[in-house]
Amino acid sequence: MTKLYDNVDHLDTNASATYTVETDVLVLGAGNAGMEAAAAAKEAGANTILIEKEKTINLMRVGLASVGSRAQKEAGVTINKQELVKSLAAFAQHNVDQRLLETWADNSGSTLDWLEEKVLKPHGAHLRAEADAMVTNKAYQAFPTENDPTFDDQSFTSYGDWFLEYQEEHGVDLRFETILVNLIKEAGRVTGALVKDLVKDEYYQIKAKKGVILTTGGYSANVELLQH
């Protein structure tokens, strides 16, 4: 097992699973990335479990970055993809896998088009492209990547509840107050996870036949990982 650190009290990383659940795809973390990943897996025909340690979905961001979304094209917003990727890599002093940045740049536009079509428009909302990339410091290079969910092109609107409805209607198995304890690896491949149901105070295993998608975000709020 690969042990992960977490700041939840009384988390036993050596606990044994009381039972096992099987699925095709397991998604860990119900923020923007996890919600999108779970929806995509389900649309591709995979049985999908999405776990989240909080009581509901994590914050759905209202400023969504992309390159080449439909909203950006309609607003005449153009971004030099390679220049953006190089700038992001340089900002991180190249301590990144640039291939991941390129994957985001290549697919972010179509991802937000999906969100607009499937989640926003059925409720009368849409995306507005922010054409002005505000620069507050000469040390930063800014790009107009922002897309804002809105009804009136003047204010932001939340869409988290709509996304929850979409997942439930399409059969994604949402499991809240369920925390990742360990990733399970077999022959060098992640095949599932040991998780804890925080309500029932019990540990169980989720076996994912096709894959595990880790969308838990960074570790900046985890003191133990920062120290490590």
N, CA, C and O of each residue as an XYZ file, in Angstrom:
912
protein
N       0.831     -1.202      0.000
C       0.000      0.000      0.000
C       0.865      1.251      0.000
O       1.963      1.260      0.556
N       0.366      2.294     -0.621
C       1.013      3.589     -0.569
C       0.289      4.429      0.465
O      -0.888      4.746      0.291
N       0.977      4.796      1.544
C       0.335      5.539      2.617
C       0.313      7.032      2.298
O       1.312      7.590      1.844
N      -0.796      7.655      2.530
C      -0.946      9.084      2.327
C      -1.140      9.752      3.675
O      -1.723      9.170      4.590
N      -0.651     10.968      3.792
C      -0.817     11.718      5.024
C      -2.117     12.495      4.974
O      -2.536     12.948      3.909
N      -2.746     12.648      6.107
C      -3.943     13.470      6.179
C      -4.080     14.009      7.585
O      -3.610     13.395      8.542
N      -4.729     15.165      7.713
C      -4.824     15.796      9.021
C      -6.110     15.436      9.755
O      -6.503     16.136     10.688
N      -6.771     14.356      9.349
C      -7.967     13.911     10.046
C      -7.559     13.141     11.294
O      -6.715     12.248     11.225
N      -8.145     13.478     12.420
C      -7.808     12.814     13.666
C      -8.242     11.346     13.644
O      -9.237     10.989     13.014
N      -7.489     10.515     14.334
C      -7.818      9.100     14.545
C      -7.921      8.334     13.223
O      -8.778      7.464     13.071
N      -7.055      8.658     12.281
C      -7.021      7.929     11.021
C      -5.945      6.858     11.111
O      -4.761      7.173     11.234
N      -6.351      5.593     11.051
C      -5.429      4.472     11.195
C      -5.000      3.991      9.811
O      -5.760      3.323      9.109
N      -3.766      4.344      9.428
C      -3.299      3.973      8.091
C      -2.969      2.484      7.986
O      -2.710      1.981      6.892
N      -2.978      1.789      9.102
C      -2.728      0.346      9.090
C      -4.003     -0.471      9.302
O      -3.942     -1.678      9.536
N      -5.147      0.188      9.219
C      -6.414     -0.491      9.464
C      -6.701     -1.533      8.383
O      -6.237     -1.422      7.248
N      -7.475     -2.541      8.764
C      -7.901     -3.568      7.816
C      -9.309     -3.254      7.322
O     -10.146     -2.744      8.066
N      -9.549     -3.565      6.065
C     -10.872     -3.323      5.485
C     -11.875     -4.343      6.009
O     -11.571     -5.533      6.081
N     -13.057     -3.885      6.372
C     -14.102     -4.794      6.841
C     -14.868     -5.423      5.679
O     -15.494     -6.471      5.840
N     -14.818     -4.797      4.530
C     -15.448     -5.367      3.338
C     -14.874     -4.678      2.100
O     -14.133     -3.703      2.220
N     -15.215     -5.181      0.918
C     -14.686     -4.655     -0.338
C     -15.823     -4.334     -1.300
O     -16.779     -5.098     -1.433
N     -15.703     -3.182     -1.971
C     -16.646     -2.772     -3.000
C     -15.891     -2.721     -4.328
O     -14.742     -2.278     -4.366
N     -16.514     -3.163     -5.404
C     -15.866     -3.143     -6.714
C     -16.542     -2.139     -7.630
O     -17.759     -1.958     -7.588
N     -15.742     -1.495     -8.449
C     -16.249     -0.557     -9.443
C     -15.284     -0.555    -10.624
O     -14.245     -1.213    -10.570
N     -15.608      0.168    -11.681
C     -14.682      0.295    -12.809
C     -13.670      1.408    -12.546
O     -12.462      1.211    -12.677
N     -14.187      2.580    -12.174
C     -13.334      3.750    -11.959
C     -13.629      4.347    -10.590
O     -14.789      4.501    -10.209
N     -12.583      4.679     -9.858
C     -12.701      5.351     -8.572
C     -12.084      6.742     -8.700
O     -10.935      6.886     -9.118
N     -12.858      7.762     -8.335
C     -12.370      9.145     -8.361
C     -12.279      9.640     -6.924
O     -13.222      9.489     -6.148
N     -11.148     10.228     -6.574
C     -10.881     10.649     -5.203
C     -10.850     12.166     -5.114
O      -9.878     12.794     -5.533
N     -11.922     12.766     -4.562
C     -11.993     14.209     -4.408
C     -13.044     14.823     -5.310
O     -12.976     14.685     -6.532
N     -14.030     15.508     -4.711
C     -15.169     16.031     -5.475
C     -15.095     17.540     -5.651
O     -16.036     18.257     -5.310
N     -13.977     18.020     -6.182
C     -13.889     19.406     -6.612
C     -14.200     19.479     -8.095
O     -14.815     18.565     -8.643
N     -13.786     20.550     -8.750
C     -14.039     20.671    -10.189
C     -13.470     19.487    -10.971
O     -14.164     18.878    -11.785
N     -12.200     19.168    -10.717
C     -11.546     18.109    -11.482
C     -12.213     16.759    -11.247
O     -12.453     16.006    -12.191
N     -12.516     16.454     -9.975
C     -13.126     15.170     -9.666
C     -14.520     15.029    -10.237
O     -14.888     13.965    -10.734
N     -15.296     16.095    -10.168
C     -16.648     16.046    -10.716
C     -16.618     15.851    -12.233
O     -17.403     15.077    -12.782
N     -15.709     16.557    -12.901
C     -15.572     16.399    -14.351
C     -15.097     14.987    -14.693
O     -15.613     14.363    -15.621
N     -14.110     14.485    -13.941
C     -13.565     13.162    -14.229
C     -14.617     12.076    -14.042
O     -14.718     11.158    -14.856
N     -15.400     12.178    -12.971
C     -16.441     11.179    -12.718
C     -17.500     11.194    -13.816
O     -17.957     10.142    -14.264
N     -17.883     12.388    -14.241
C     -18.876     12.503    -15.316
C     -18.344     11.899    -16.613
O     -19.068     11.202    -17.324
N     -17.075     12.170    -16.915
C     -16.478     11.647    -18.146
C     -16.386     10.126    -18.112
O     -16.667      9.460    -19.108
N     -15.994      9.579    -16.965
C     -15.895      8.126    -16.839
C     -17.258      7.467    -17.008
O     -17.388      6.441    -17.676
N     -18.266      8.069    -16.397
C     -19.621      7.511    -16.499
C     -20.137      7.599    -17.920
O     -20.770      6.662    -18.408
N     -19.877      8.710    -18.592
C     -20.313      8.858    -19.987
C     -19.641      7.841    -20.899
O     -20.203      7.445    -21.920
N     -18.437      7.422    -20.527
C     -17.707      6.432    -21.322
C     -18.169      5.004    -21.019
O     -17.651      4.042    -21.586
N     -19.148      4.878    -20.121
C     -19.722      3.572    -19.837
C     -19.158      2.858    -18.627
O     -19.448      1.682    -18.412
N     -18.350      3.558    -17.825
C     -17.730      2.923    -16.664
C     -18.576      3.135    -15.413
O     -19.068      4.237    -15.174
N     -18.744      2.092    -14.621
C     -19.323      2.263    -13.293
C     -18.345      3.095    -12.473
O     -17.155      2.784    -12.427
N     -18.833      4.142    -11.829
C     -17.938      5.124    -11.225
C     -18.341      5.454     -9.802
O     -19.504      5.748     -9.524
N     -17.361      5.401     -8.894
C     -17.541      5.848     -7.518
C     -16.707      7.108     -7.319
O     -15.536      7.154     -7.697
N     -17.315      8.119     -6.726
C     -16.626      9.373     -6.410
C     -16.701      9.585     -4.906
O     -17.795      9.680     -4.349
N     -15.537      9.661     -4.232
C     -15.551      9.873     -2.792
C     -15.063     11.276     -2.451
O     -14.263     11.867     -3.176
N     -15.562     11.795     -1.330
C     -15.205     13.135     -0.848
C     -15.279     13.132      0.675
O     -16.253     12.652      1.254
N     -14.243     13.671      1.321
C     -14.216     13.616      2.787
C     -15.145     14.632      3.440
O     -15.492     14.479      4.612
N     -15.557     15.667      2.708
C     -16.484     16.640      3.274
C     -17.920     16.126      3.159
O     -18.174     15.057      2.604
N     -18.858     16.923      3.703
C     -20.261     16.507      3.693
C     -20.948     16.743      2.361
O     -22.035     16.218      2.118
N     -20.327     17.520      1.508
C     -20.874     17.770      0.181
C     -19.711     18.043     -0.757
O     -18.553     17.905     -0.363
N     -20.004     18.429     -1.992
C     -18.940     18.675     -2.957
C     -18.058     19.822     -2.504
O     -18.495     20.718     -1.781
N     -16.819     19.778     -2.938
C     -15.907     20.860     -2.645
C     -16.308     22.080     -3.473
O     -17.182     21.990     -4.336
N     -15.675     23.205     -3.211
C     -16.033     24.453     -3.882
C     -15.932     24.321     -5.397
O     -14.888     23.937     -5.924
N     -17.017     24.639     -6.093
C     -16.979     24.713     -7.547
C     -16.474     26.098     -7.932
O     -17.169     27.090     -7.711
N     -15.302     26.178     -8.492
C     -14.710     27.469     -8.837
C     -15.577     28.226     -9.829
O     -16.179     27.630    -10.722
N     -15.637     29.536     -9.666
C     -16.428     30.340    -10.599
C     -15.555     31.050    -11.620
O     -16.078     31.624    -12.575
N     -14.242     31.026    -11.446
C     -13.330     31.517    -12.464
C     -12.604     30.323    -13.047
O     -11.691     29.793    -12.414
N     -12.987     29.882    -14.244
C     -12.520     28.623    -14.819
C     -11.559     28.898    -15.973
O     -11.917     29.571    -16.940
N     -10.359     28.384    -15.870
C      -9.331     28.673    -16.876
C      -9.378     27.677    -18.026
O      -9.569     26.477    -17.825
N      -9.202     28.195    -19.227
C      -9.128     27.317    -20.395
C      -8.394     28.014    -21.527
O      -8.126     29.215    -21.491
N      -8.083     27.219    -22.521
C      -7.533     27.728    -23.771
C      -8.457     27.272    -24.889
O      -8.547     26.076    -25.169
N      -9.143     28.210    -25.531
C      -9.951     27.878    -26.694
C     -11.342     27.358    -26.412
O     -11.856     26.542    -27.178
N     -11.971     27.805    -25.332
C     -13.363     27.419    -25.095
C     -14.267     28.096    -26.121
O     -13.869     29.066    -26.766
N     -15.483     27.578    -26.268
C     -16.435     28.189    -27.189
C     -16.712     29.636    -26.796
O     -16.820     30.508    -27.659
N     -16.827     29.890    -25.501
C     -17.070     31.258    -25.040
C     -15.918     32.173    -25.422
O     -16.142     33.324    -25.798
N     -14.693     31.681    -25.332
C     -13.538     32.489    -25.699
C     -13.517     32.763    -27.198
O     -13.205     33.873    -27.627
N     -13.846     31.759    -27.984
C     -13.862     31.951    -29.433
C     -14.921     32.971    -29.833
O     -14.685     33.819    -30.694
N     -16.092     32.884    -29.201
C     -17.162     33.821    -29.520
C     -16.813     35.246    -29.107
O     -17.269     36.209    -29.722
N     -15.992     35.373    -28.049
C     -15.590     36.695    -27.575
C     -14.333     37.210    -28.276
O     -13.882     38.323    -28.005
N     -13.772     36.411    -29.170
C     -12.564     36.828    -29.878
C     -11.306     36.760    -29.033
O     -10.313     37.419    -29.342
N     -11.340     35.967    -27.967
C     -10.172     35.816    -27.096
C      -9.264     34.728    -27.661
O      -9.690     33.586    -27.834
N      -8.022     35.081    -27.944
C      -7.060     34.119    -28.454
C      -5.858     34.059    -27.514
O      -5.425     35.081    -26.982
N      -5.333     32.875    -27.319
C      -4.208     32.653    -26.419
C      -3.181     31.789    -27.131
O      -3.524     30.764    -27.721
N      -1.928     32.201    -27.076
C      -0.837     31.404    -27.624
C      -0.559     30.260    -26.653
O       0.024     30.462    -25.587
N      -0.979     29.072    -27.033
C      -0.921     27.925    -26.135
C       0.498     27.623    -25.670
O       0.736     27.447    -24.475
N       1.435     27.563    -26.598
C       2.804     27.215    -26.229
C       3.447     28.282    -25.351
O       4.204     27.972    -24.431
N       3.136     29.538    -25.645
C       3.669     30.616    -24.815
C       3.134     30.514    -23.392
O       3.867     30.754    -22.433
N       1.864     30.162    -23.253
C       1.254     30.004    -21.933
C       1.897     28.848    -21.177
O       2.250     28.992    -20.006
N       2.052     27.704    -21.838
C       2.645     26.532    -21.186
C       4.072     26.835    -20.735
O       4.466     26.477    -19.625
N       4.832     27.485    -21.585
C       6.216     27.822    -21.224
C       6.253     28.789    -20.047
O       7.121     28.682    -19.181
N       5.320     29.725    -20.013
C       5.267     30.691    -18.922
C       4.935     30.003    -17.602
O       5.546     30.298    -16.575
N       3.968     29.088    -17.626
C       3.596     28.364    -16.405
C       4.746     27.499    -15.896
O       5.000     27.431    -14.693
N       5.438     26.841    -16.824
C       6.570     26.000    -16.428
C       7.692     26.845    -15.835
O       8.308     26.461    -14.841
N       7.950     27.979    -16.440
C       9.009     28.861    -15.942
C       8.646     29.428    -14.583
O       9.509     29.565    -13.716
N       7.350     29.768    -14.383
C       6.906     30.305    -13.099
C       7.157     29.304    -11.976
O       7.451     29.687    -10.844
N       7.039     28.009    -12.304
C       7.284     26.952    -11.334
C       8.748     26.526    -11.311
O       9.094     25.494    -10.735
N       9.607     27.332    -11.946
C      11.040     27.030    -12.032
C      11.272     25.641    -12.612
O      12.241     24.959    -12.278
N      10.358     25.246    -13.485
C      10.419     23.971    -14.215
C      10.386     22.748    -13.297
O      10.832     21.667    -13.680
N       9.859     22.923    -12.090
C       9.639     21.786    -11.199
C       8.266     21.175    -11.471
O       7.510     20.894    -10.541
N       7.958     20.975    -12.718
C       6.666     20.445    -13.149
C       6.886     19.474    -14.299
O       7.939     19.465    -14.936
N       5.876     18.664    -14.546
C       5.864     17.819    -15.734
C       5.145     18.611    -16.815
O       3.918     18.708    -16.799
N       5.886     19.170    -17.743
C       5.299     20.058    -18.739
C       4.260     19.348    -19.601
O       3.387     19.993    -20.183
N       4.350     18.040    -19.684
C       3.354     17.289    -20.463
C       1.962     17.435    -19.855
O       0.966     17.440    -20.579
N       1.887     17.554    -18.534
C       0.591     17.743    -17.886
C       0.022     19.118    -18.210
O      -1.181     19.262    -18.428
N       0.883     20.125    -18.240
C       0.428     21.461    -18.616
C      -0.099     21.452    -20.055
O      -1.102     22.096    -20.363
N       0.584     20.723    -20.917
C       0.157     20.655    -22.317
C      -1.164     19.899    -22.449
O      -2.005     20.247    -23.277
N      -1.340     18.862    -21.628
C      -2.610     18.130    -21.633
C      -3.753     19.056    -21.241
O      -4.813     19.049    -21.866
N      -3.528     19.859    -20.192
C      -4.557     20.831    -19.790
C      -4.832     21.818    -20.921
O      -5.990     22.071    -21.253
N      -3.786     22.373    -21.509
C      -3.961     23.380    -22.561
C      -4.704     22.792    -23.764
O      -5.506     23.479    -24.396
N      -4.438     21.534    -24.077
C      -5.069     20.898    -25.232
C      -6.539     20.553    -24.991
O      -7.325     20.513    -25.937
N      -6.917     20.304    -23.739
C      -8.255     19.775    -23.458
C      -9.158     20.670    -22.626
O     -10.340     20.365    -22.470
N      -8.640     21.758    -22.091
C      -9.439     22.594    -21.193
C     -10.603     23.259    -21.906
O     -11.675     23.421    -21.322
N     -10.408     23.646    -23.157
C     -11.484     24.303    -23.897
C     -12.686     23.401    -24.075
O     -13.814     23.806    -23.795
N     -12.461     22.186    -24.536
C     -13.567     21.246    -24.753
C     -14.201     20.823    -23.428
O     -15.399     20.543    -23.372
N     -13.399     20.778    -22.361
C     -13.937     20.428    -21.051
C     -14.933     21.473    -20.576
O     -15.998     21.130    -20.064
N     -14.596     22.740    -20.742
C     -15.520     23.796    -20.329
C     -16.715     23.897    -21.268
O     -17.801     24.287    -20.840
N     -16.532     23.555    -22.533
C     -17.679     23.494    -23.443
C     -18.679     22.457    -22.951
O     -19.889     22.680    -22.990
N     -18.157     21.308    -22.483
C     -19.030     20.258    -21.932
C     -19.778     20.785    -20.711
O     -20.989     20.595    -20.596
N     -19.065     21.444    -19.801
C     -19.688     21.972    -18.594
C     -20.797     22.959    -18.943
O     -21.874     22.932    -18.347
N     -20.529     23.819    -19.901
C     -21.527     24.804    -20.295
C     -22.760     24.124    -20.889
O     -23.892     24.488    -20.570
N     -22.535     23.143    -21.748
C     -23.634     22.490    -22.458
C     -24.467     21.597    -21.541
O     -25.695     21.605    -21.613
N     -23.797     20.822    -20.673
C     -24.478     19.807    -19.878
C     -24.985     20.301    -18.531
O     -25.988     19.802    -18.022
N     -24.288     21.289    -17.947
C     -24.620     21.698    -16.583
C     -25.202     23.109    -16.515
O     -26.179     23.342    -15.802
N     -24.617     24.039    -17.240
C     -25.061     25.433    -17.137
C     -26.302     25.734    -17.974
O     -27.294     26.246    -17.456
N     -26.245     25.418    -19.255
C     -27.328     25.818    -20.156
C     -28.700     25.236    -19.784
O     -29.706     25.924    -19.954
N     -28.776     23.996    -19.285
C     -30.098     23.492    -18.876
C     -30.749     24.322    -17.781
O     -31.953     24.212    -17.552
N     -29.953     25.164    -17.094
C     -30.491     26.016    -16.033
C     -30.475     27.493    -16.428
O     -30.641     28.374    -15.585
N     -30.275     27.749    -17.716
C     -30.339     29.110    -18.217
C     -29.069     29.919    -18.070
O     -29.076     31.122    -18.334
N     -27.978     29.293    -17.656
C     -26.709     29.998    -17.483
C     -25.762     29.674    -18.637
O     -26.045     28.802    -19.459
N     -24.657     30.371    -18.688
C     -23.659     30.148    -19.727
C     -22.303     30.634    -19.223
O     -22.199     31.137    -18.104
N     -21.272     30.487    -20.039
C     -19.947     30.975    -19.699
C     -19.675     32.296    -20.410
O     -20.006     32.459    -21.584
N     -19.080     33.220    -19.699
C     -18.633     34.486    -20.286
C     -17.114     34.515    -20.220
O     -16.533     34.326    -19.151
N     -16.473     34.749    -21.351
C     -15.011     34.812    -21.387
C     -14.540     36.177    -20.890
O     -15.051     37.216    -21.308
N     -13.563     36.153    -19.995
C     -12.958     37.383    -19.493
C     -11.802     37.754    -20.417
O     -10.772     37.081    -20.447
N     -11.989     38.820    -21.156
C     -10.999     39.190    -22.174
C      -9.802     39.936    -21.613
O      -8.759     40.007    -22.264
N      -9.930     40.491    -20.423
C      -8.869     41.311    -19.848
C      -8.137     40.518    -18.770
O      -8.697     40.230    -17.712
N      -6.887     40.170    -19.044
C      -6.067     39.478    -18.047
C      -5.345     40.534    -17.222
O      -4.332     41.083    -17.655
N      -5.863     40.813    -16.044
C      -5.318     41.884    -15.219
C      -3.912     41.534    -14.734
O      -3.675     40.433    -14.236
N      -3.001     42.463    -14.880
C      -1.627     42.299    -14.427
C      -1.372     43.276    -13.297
O      -1.537     44.483    -13.473
N      -0.973     42.775    -12.142
C      -0.724     43.641    -10.992
C       0.753     43.723    -10.634
O       1.134     44.506     -9.763
N       1.585     42.929    -11.291
C       2.998     42.900    -10.961
C       3.792     42.577    -12.220
O       3.416     41.674    -12.968
N       4.868     43.289    -12.465
C       5.665     43.073    -13.663
C       6.364     41.721    -13.675
O       6.862     41.279    -14.710
N       6.399     41.068    -12.517
C       7.042     39.757    -12.442
C       6.188     38.656    -13.040
O       6.685     37.558    -13.293
N       4.907     38.932    -13.272
C       3.987     37.919    -13.768
C       3.595     38.197    -15.212
O       3.478     39.349    -15.630
N       3.396     37.130    -15.956
C       2.872     37.233    -17.312
C       1.430     36.736    -17.280
O       1.169     35.613    -16.849
N       0.515     37.548    -17.725
C      -0.911     37.209    -17.607
C      -1.494     36.783    -18.954
O      -1.090     37.268    -20.011
N      -2.458     35.860    -18.881
C      -3.152     35.373    -20.075
C      -4.652     35.379    -19.788
O      -5.062     35.058    -18.673
N      -5.470     35.736    -20.764
C      -6.932     35.825    -20.541
C      -7.606     34.462    -20.605
O      -8.365     34.181    -21.532
N      -7.327     33.617    -19.616
C      -7.846     32.242    -19.623
C      -9.189     32.099    -18.925
O      -9.787     31.025    -18.979
N      -9.688     33.154    -18.267
C     -10.840     33.004    -17.375
C     -12.175     32.913    -18.115
O     -12.441     33.651    -19.064
N     -13.010     31.970    -17.639
C     -14.396     31.828    -18.083
C     -15.273     31.874    -16.836
O     -15.001     31.180    -15.856
N     -16.325     32.690    -16.872
C     -17.159     32.890    -15.688
C     -18.580     32.364    -15.905
O     -19.235     32.775    -16.863
N     -19.077     31.469    -15.048
C     -20.481     31.057    -15.121
C     -21.383     32.246    -14.769
O     -21.163     32.913    -13.758
N     -22.377     32.508    -15.585
C     -23.194     33.699    -15.375
C     -24.567     33.545    -16.028
O     -24.752     32.732    -16.934
N     -25.509     34.330    -15.557
C     -26.811     34.460    -16.217
C     -26.855     35.693    -17.105
O     -27.447     35.685    -18.185
N     -26.201     36.774    -16.613
C     -26.403     38.095    -17.222
C     -25.133     38.761    -17.731
O     -25.170     39.932    -18.109
N     -24.021     38.054    -17.752
C     -22.727     38.594    -18.166
C     -22.211     39.688    -17.238
O     -21.232     40.362    -17.560
N     -22.854     39.869    -16.102
C     -22.440     40.903    -15.150
C     -22.009     40.308    -13.809
O     -21.160     40.878    -13.124
N     -22.581     39.183    -13.436
C     -22.322     38.593    -12.124
C     -22.035     37.105    -12.270
O     -22.333     36.494    -13.296
N     -21.452     36.538    -11.221
C     -21.165     35.110    -11.188
C     -22.375     34.333    -10.678
O     -23.203     34.865     -9.938
N     -22.464     33.076    -11.082
C     -23.489     32.211    -10.517
C     -22.861     30.892    -10.090
O     -21.939     30.400    -10.741
N     -23.353     30.324     -9.007
C     -22.874     29.037     -8.536
C     -23.560     27.913     -9.309
O     -24.718     28.054     -9.703
N     -22.870     26.818     -9.527
C     -23.446     25.713    -10.292
C     -23.228     24.362     -9.619
O     -23.501     23.322    -10.217
N     -22.739     24.368     -8.380
C     -22.445     23.115     -7.695
C     -23.649     22.202     -7.550
O     -23.545     21.000     -7.791
N     -24.794     22.758     -7.158
C     -26.003     21.941     -6.989
C     -26.457     21.350     -8.309
O     -26.967     20.230     -8.342
N     -26.280     22.084     -9.396
C     -26.666     21.571    -10.713
C     -25.771     20.397    -11.104
O     -26.234     19.410    -11.676
N     -24.480     20.520    -10.785
C     -23.547     19.442    -11.112
C     -23.874     18.195    -10.295
O     -23.782     17.075    -10.799
N     -24.255     18.391     -9.031
C     -24.667     17.250     -8.204
C     -25.871     16.547     -8.818
O     -25.916     15.319     -8.885
N     -26.835     17.328     -9.260
C     -28.014     16.760     -9.902
C     -27.622     15.941    -11.128
O     -28.150     14.851    -11.352
N     -26.693     16.475    -11.919
C     -26.262     15.772    -13.127
C     -25.646     14.419    -12.769
O     -25.949     13.406    -13.399
N     -24.781     14.409    -11.755
C     -24.133     13.154    -11.357
C     -25.155     12.132    -10.878
O     -25.094     10.959    -11.247
N     -26.089     12.584    -10.060
C     -27.096     11.675     -9.518
C     -27.994     11.130    -10.623
O     -28.326      9.944    -10.627
N     -28.389     11.992    -11.560
C     -29.250     11.560    -12.660
C     -28.549     10.553    -13.568
O     -29.205      9.701    -14.167
N     -27.226     10.642    -13.674
C     -26.490      9.771    -14.586
C     -25.833      8.586    -13.881
O     -25.085      7.830    -14.502
N     -26.106      8.423    -12.601
C     -25.702      7.193    -11.929
C     -24.302      7.151    -11.357
O     -23.786      6.066    -11.091
N     -23.670      8.299    -11.158
C     -22.382      8.303    -10.463
C     -22.641      8.033     -8.980
O     -23.506      8.662     -8.371
N     -21.894      7.104     -8.408
C     -22.042      6.726     -7.002
C     -21.251      7.723     -6.148
O     -20.031      7.608     -6.027
N     -21.948      8.699     -5.560
C     -21.321      9.742     -4.749
C     -21.270      9.305     -3.289
O     -22.298      8.961     -2.706
N     -20.081      9.317     -2.700
C     -19.927      8.895     -1.312
C     -19.218     10.005     -0.527
O     -18.000     10.161     -0.606
N     -20.015     10.775      0.234
C     -19.473     11.875      1.016
C     -19.040     11.385      2.396
O     -19.366     10.273      2.812
N     -18.298     12.242      3.093
C     -17.741     11.894      4.407
C     -17.020     10.549      4.341
O     -17.099      9.721      5.248
N     -16.323     10.374      3.237
C     -15.526      9.173      3.003
C     -14.129      9.625      2.619
O     -13.951     10.364      1.651
N     -13.144      9.182      3.373
C     -11.797      9.715      3.205
C     -10.826      8.659      2.693
O     -10.889      7.494      3.086
N      -9.938      9.081      1.820
C      -8.880      8.209      1.340
C      -7.857      7.980      2.448
O      -7.376      8.929      3.067
N      -7.531      6.717      2.692
C      -6.530      6.356      3.698
C      -5.233      5.924      3.022
O      -4.173      6.503      3.262
N      -5.325      4.909      2.182
C      -4.167      4.402      1.434
C      -4.563      4.090      0.004
O      -5.693      3.680     -0.262
N      -3.637      4.283     -0.905
C      -3.792      3.755     -2.255
C      -3.282      2.324     -2.265
O      -2.282      2.019     -1.615
N      -3.949      1.455     -2.984
C      -3.555      0.051     -3.079
C      -2.906     -0.194     -4.434
O      -3.480      0.116     -5.478
N      -1.711     -0.750     -4.401
C      -0.964     -1.009     -5.636
C      -0.718     -2.501     -5.802
O      -0.417     -3.212     -4.844
N      -0.853     -2.954     -7.033
C      -0.560     -4.335     -7.378
C       0.281     -4.331     -8.641
O      -0.116     -3.756     -9.655
N       1.439     -4.970     -8.583
C       2.354     -5.035     -9.721
C       2.675     -3.644    -10.267
O       2.746     -3.439    -11.479
N       2.864     -2.699     -9.358
C       3.251     -1.357     -9.764
C       2.124     -0.478    -10.264
O       2.370      0.644    -10.706
N       0.890     -0.965    -10.205
C      -0.260     -0.208    -10.696
C      -1.247      0.037     -9.560
O      -1.519     -0.861     -8.763
N      -1.778      1.245     -9.486
C      -2.792      1.549     -8.481
C      -4.102      0.891     -8.901
O      -4.617      1.151     -9.988
N      -4.637      0.033     -8.027
C      -5.828     -0.744     -8.376
C      -7.020     -0.457     -7.468
O      -8.090     -1.039     -7.647
N      -6.845      0.427     -6.504
C      -7.941      0.729     -5.606
C      -7.478      1.551     -4.427
O      -6.407      2.158     -4.461
N      -8.284      1.568     -3.386
C      -7.956      2.383     -2.223
C      -8.611      1.821     -0.973
O      -9.692      1.233     -1.023
N      -7.938      2.014      0.136
C      -8.540      1.806      1.444
C      -9.131      3.141      1.863
O      -8.433      4.155      1.858
N     -10.409      3.153      2.224
C     -11.082      4.397      2.592
C     -11.755      4.222      3.948
O     -11.911      3.105      4.442
N     -12.150      5.342      4.537
C     -12.852      5.293      5.815
C     -14.165      6.043      5.695
O     -14.194      7.193      5.257
N     -15.241      5.396      6.083
C     -16.547      6.024      6.197
C     -16.561      6.759      7.532
O     -16.605      6.128      8.588
N     -16.523      8.086      7.491
C     -16.415      8.871      8.712
C     -17.690      8.837      9.547
O     -17.638      9.046     10.759
N     -18.818      8.581      8.924
C     -20.092      8.519      9.655
C     -20.209      7.201     10.406
O     -20.551      7.177     11.589
N     -19.923      6.108      9.713
C     -20.027      4.783     10.337
C     -18.760      4.388     11.091
O     -18.740      3.384     11.802
N     -17.699      5.188     10.930
C     -16.423      4.916     11.588
C     -15.918      3.526     11.243
O     -15.550      2.745     12.121
N     -15.907      3.228      9.933
C     -15.422      1.927      9.500
C     -14.583      2.070      8.230
O     -14.780      2.975      7.420
N     -13.648      1.147      8.094
C     -12.748      1.135      6.945
C     -13.218      0.077      5.942
O     -13.660     -1.007      6.325
N     -13.116      0.409      4.669
C     -13.399     -0.593      3.652
C     -12.561     -0.320      2.418
O     -11.977      0.754      2.273
N     -12.509     -1.293      1.538
C     -11.685     -1.201      0.341
C     -12.560     -1.002     -0.889
O     -13.614     -1.624     -1.024
N     -12.112     -0.132     -1.779
C     -12.766      0.029     -3.082
C     -11.784     -0.455     -4.142
O     -10.698      0.103     -4.294
N     -12.172     -1.492     -4.869
C     -11.335     -2.032     -5.929
C     -11.807     -1.459     -7.262
O     -12.981     -1.575     -7.613
N     -10.892     -0.843     -7.999
C     -11.236     -0.205     -9.276
C     -10.610     -1.002    -10.416
O      -9.389     -1.031    -10.566
N     -11.450     -1.642    -11.213
C     -10.947     -2.540    -12.253
C     -10.255     -1.798    -13.396
O      -9.336     -2.336    -14.013
N     -10.687     -0.566    -13.684
C     -10.130      0.155    -14.838
C      -9.200      1.304    -14.446
O      -8.366      1.717    -15.252
N      -9.327      1.823    -13.232
C      -8.403      2.874    -12.863
C      -8.861      3.720    -11.700
O     -10.040      3.742    -11.349
N      -7.897      4.422    -11.102
C      -8.129      5.352    -10.006
C      -7.678      6.730    -10.451
O      -6.577      6.893    -10.977
N      -8.539      7.729    -10.237
C      -8.213      9.105    -10.619
C      -8.090      9.938     -9.355
O      -9.056     10.100     -8.609
N      -6.894     10.465     -9.119
C      -6.610     11.232     -7.909
C      -6.806     12.717     -8.188
O      -6.018     13.330     -8.908
N      -7.872     13.296     -7.605
C      -8.183     14.713     -7.833
C      -8.380     15.431     -6.498
O      -9.337     16.182     -6.308
N      -7.449     15.178     -5.584
C      -7.569     15.728     -4.238
C      -6.935     17.100     -4.087
O      -6.958     17.670     -2.996
N      -6.376     17.637     -5.147
C      -5.738     18.946     -5.034
C      -4.337     18.825     -4.457
O      -3.746     17.745     -4.449
N      -3.817     19.940     -3.978
C      -2.449     19.964     -3.468
C      -2.370     19.655     -1.989
O      -3.349     19.229     -1.375
N      -1.205     19.872     -1.428
C      -0.975     19.548     -0.020
C      -0.692     20.792      0.813
O      -0.190     20.678      1.931
N      -1.001     21.970      0.294
C      -0.629     23.211      0.979
C      -1.330     23.400      2.316
O      -0.856     24.163      3.158
N      -2.463     22.711      2.526
C      -3.183     22.839      3.792
C      -2.846     21.701      4.754
O      -3.432     21.602      5.832
N      -1.909     20.852      4.367
C      -1.564     19.686      5.184
C      -0.191     19.904      5.802
O       0.829     19.780      5.124
N      -0.168     20.231      7.094
C       1.073     20.567      7.777
C       2.068     19.413      7.745
O       3.266     19.620      7.547
N       1.563     18.191      7.943
C       2.451     17.034      7.979
C       3.129     16.807      6.626
O       4.324     16.516      6.568
N       2.372     16.940      5.552
C       2.977     16.770      4.237
C       3.961     17.885      3.914
O       4.999     17.635      3.300
N       3.651     19.104      4.316
C       4.571     20.215      4.097
C       5.906     19.950      4.795
O       6.970     20.205      4.230
N       5.842     19.446      6.009
C       7.061     19.129      6.745
C       7.828     17.999      6.075
O       9.057     18.015      6.014
N       7.079     17.011      5.569
C       7.704     15.857      4.910
C       8.433     16.305      3.641
O       9.023     15.479      2.944
